[in-house]
Amino acid sequence: MPDLTPDEFRSLGHLFVDAVADARAGIERHPVRDAVAPGTVRARFAREAGEDPEPLAAFPSLVEAVTGDADTRWQHPGFHAFFPANASLTSLLGELLSGGAGAQGMLWSTSPACTEVEQAVTDQLARALGLDETFTHDGGGGGSIQDSASSAALVALTAALHRAAPDPATGWRARGVTGAERVYVTAETHSSLAKAVRVAGLGAGGLRSVACSPGTRAMDPAALAAMLADDVAAGLVPVLVCATVGTTSTGASDPVAEVVAAAAPHGAWVHVDAAWAGVAALCPEHRWVLGGVNPAPDAGGVDSFCTDAHKWLLTAFDASLLWVRDATALPAALSITPPYLRDAHSDSGAVVDFRDWQVPLGRRFRALKLWAVLHGQGLSGLRAHLRGHVALAAELAERVRAHDGLELACDPVLSLVCLRASAGDAATTALLERANGDGRVLLTGTEVAGHPVVRVAFGGVATGPEHLEILWDVLSA
Amino acid sequence: MPDLTPDEFRSLGHLFVDAVADARAGIERHPVRDAVAPGTVRARFAREAGEDPEPLAAFPSLVEAVTGDADTRWQHPGFHAFFPANASLTSLLGELLSGGAGAQGMLWSTSPACTEVEQAVTDQLARALGLDETFTHDGGGGGSIQDSASSAALVALTAALHRAAPDPATGWRARGVTGAERVYVTAETHSSLAKAVRVAGLGAGGLRSVACSPGTRAMDPAALAAMLADDVAAGLVPVLVCATVGTTSTGASDPVAEVVAAAAPHGAWVHVDAAWAGVAALCPEHRWVLGGVNPAPDAGGVDSFCTDAHKWLLTAFDASLLWVRDATALPAALSITPPYLRDAHSDSGAVVDFRDWQVPLGRRFRALKLWAVLHGQGLSGLRAHLRGHVALAAELAERVRAHDGLELACDPVLSLVCLRASAGDAATTALLERANGDGRVLLTGTEVAGHPVVRVAFGGVATGPEHLEILWDVLSA
């Protein structure tokens, strides 16, 4: 057959593993980001694919020749841009087994292992994070691994639209959106919510921007309550409120408990986007990130909670964790079953078919890489990883405070530091350009109150104290 | 840091590669699908994740202990169910490098390599398939790798909704859907289209089922034309027509050229879902699958074309290929740019940011596994792979025709054979159950004209002539 034999894979696989190990070991010999002109990589490809097989042993060096001087290195320990995506070598081992299994877990029956390992590890993680038992599969809700927080937001919105329809059995599914549905965010909410609102057919007009409390970048619950009341009075239908824990720009957090209290009278779905910050709840001292997420006596909790294992929890992209407190909510909105997907186990209701928790039908065995991380690092290792980066951020913030030419744009949050040049906007912009020109670090900018800010997000899998020294060398020069 | 060192990864990686090789080499010692009760795998997990790191060297045997007697083996050569997802060992080598790089290609600038390799290989593949140059990035359109044909359908619909809005700059994006939008499929179209219509907010009422031509399972273009005219007269807006090449149930194909001709007067987007069959266009003798896809003189072509590399093109899930003929169509519908995603290269317009071609923001370097397949097998190897399975289907069909107790439910298409018991529906259902009870093969059923049918889909990466003999032994017993 036109594939490798297992023995050919064995010897080539060793070569490729070595190539990965060598690349990671030598990554600091390269700049974080190469200066490359658009089209450079494409121009190295032939117009037509080759007719004949070429030796795979040469593939790693071919890839290096084509891309090695023309890329942005997300696994470089000087990568402090966006939020790092820490593809730990531990998680790659799990990914390898996942590829070997080649399972496709659209239905329980198409891979009981893929489905149930995902249920088990998301239940374990929910408990380790301190999520209420109602977020577990054991407790009537459950977690799933999505490709990204963007997709998690879209399916949460889909479930919310279904729940908000006057007759959920026929309303939204049969009729579609009416134009009256509204989704509530702030100017600091991640753009994926606006994208989800657009994809879901609501249009930009379906997105309502709630004011932040004065002097903060956090949703003002009184403003939310007022906007909800006004909208309902105007005949509009509040469908979903997104509360962010740890915004992308500055790490700000909306007051989740107050958001829940404001949303509850209107039956709006509350989705918590804690894509970056949520995993910090593994550490007791950072468990404040869950404030208001769990149901309190005499108050509802949130309906869905999302945090990314692929940002800061040592798990290679993609592995966005979405928990819901009602295991029927996503299938109610998303399930469609043609004859070729009919299945006795599905019909029994005794199993979860994760195809009904997402837009795609097919799905990889992503839980294996997460399980490998839990197994190989243990919760203690994960906490050490998170704490290491939080300590770097605290140390950087302290140095910035003590530096004449730099200042904090806001207090650091967990592993995120936002800073600027004391000399003003032009100096801040110049600082960002100079830092990125150095080659040893990569940072991204954002805006706070219309002014440029430099973000430093610690989170790389190999980022340690020595990389803070390099960064400080660059920033304080 | 709490991860493996490169050297630890090196030695563990060799172990894990060996585990994958051993599992593939020994897969036929297992049944394709274990008889397993729901909850079996979950019950083997502790309630809480462990505090301490455990040796990763023991992880492969742990995974085997937990899942080894409780799974469905998609890479078993007797897997002829659904459409096989052929996770070639060749593609896993590419996936390994992709994990090692850990790139996140949301923007061109966040990974020029991820972006441009994807452009280059989808351009090469477009040419190898015989797609018109307007489907390439070089030619003003372009390909992208989506996670699944379901997601490809959703983004195509999103682009179509945007294009159909009276003022595309503000219409759909600002206002959302109106309820007048209609999408056209047949009863044989994959359920992912119905799901996309629902997610996009159109509701089930937005989906119109066009009749098939008498005696076929292919869309009747006259019926489509009449339905479009009626709908337009009624004030409805035809947004998208989906033509399927190779339906999931039986491999039927809609007449694409006639569908295009009917849709053109109304400006409806034509999406071709060739998720399974499209890759067969690599072989000249199967290039009929592209009939009507390319633009003809005095006629438009289709707007988007989707085929899955992860079904039958030796590439591990997920790798669904979506080509569009207008590179601006998807970004026009999907692009949203907050300050933290602003980028000089993006603003220049000289690059493609693939985040704007999909729902998720982040994306893996999936093109590496596809490139590894093209490199390691060459087009000649891919053709041999496809032809091998088509030959198996032809041989099976011949045996069924000659057998007293079996008959074809329809003519075989490429590598798909639909058969039934001559004794009637009950015997067909019993045949499927008996075959799957044997353990050496796995088949799925569907319905044709309300009657049960047994599907045999050849496509496994290791499925060869000897597996036809096993299958025949089971079916003809």
Interface residues (C-beta under 8 A of the other chain):
Chain A: M1 P2 D3 L4 P6 D7 E8 F9 R10 L12 G13 H14 F16 V17 D18 A19 V20 A21 D22 A23 R24 A25 R33 D34 V36 P38 G39 T40 V41 R42 F45 A46 R47 E48 A49 G50 E51 D52 P53 E54 L56 F59 P60 L62 V63 V66 T67 A70 D71 T72 R73 W74 Q75 F82 A85 N86 A87 S88 L89 T90 S91 L92 L93 G94 E95 L96 L97 G99 G100 A101 G102 A103 Q104 W108 S109 T110 S111 P112 A113 C114 T115 E116 V117 Q119 A120 V121 D123 Q124 L125 R127 A128 H137 D147 S148 A149 S150 S151 L154 T158 L161 W172 R173 A174 R175 G176 V177 T178 G179 H190 S191 S192 A194 K195 A196 R198 V199 A200 G201 L202 G203 A204 G205 G206 T248 S249 H310 L314 A316 F317 D318 A333 L334 I336 T337 P338 P339 Y340 L341 R342 H345 S348 A350 V351 V359 P360 L361 G362 R364 L368 W371 A372 L374 H375 G376 Q377 G378 L379 S380 G381 L382 A384 H385 G388 T444 G445 T446 E447 R455 V461 A462 T463 G464
Chain B: M1 P2 D3 L4 P6 D7 E8 F9 R10 L12 G13 H14 F16 V17 D18 A19 V20 A21 D22 A23 R24 A25 R33 D34 V36 P38 G39 T40 V41 R42 F45 A46 R47 E48 A49 G50 E51 D52 P53 E54 L56 F59 P60 L62 V63 V66 T67 A70 D71 T72 R73 W74 Q75 F82 A85 N86 A87 S88 L89 T90 S91 L92 L93 G94 E95 L96 L97 G99 G100 A101 G102 A103 Q104 W108 S109 T110 S111 P112 A113 C114 T115 E116 V117 Q119 A120 V121 D123 Q124 L125 R127 A128 H137 D147 S148 A149 S150 S151 L154 T158 L161 W172 R173 A174 R175 G176 V177 T178 G179 H190 S191 S192 A194 K195 A196 R198 V199 A200 G201 L202 G203 A204 G205 G206 T248 S249 H310 L314 A316 F317 D318 A333 L334 I336 T337 P338 P339 Y340 L341 R342 H345 S348 A350 V351 V359 P360 L361 G362 R364 L368 W371 A372 L374 H375 G376 Q377 G378 L379 S380 G381 L382 A384 H385 G388 T444 G445 T446 E447 R455 V461 A462 T463 G464
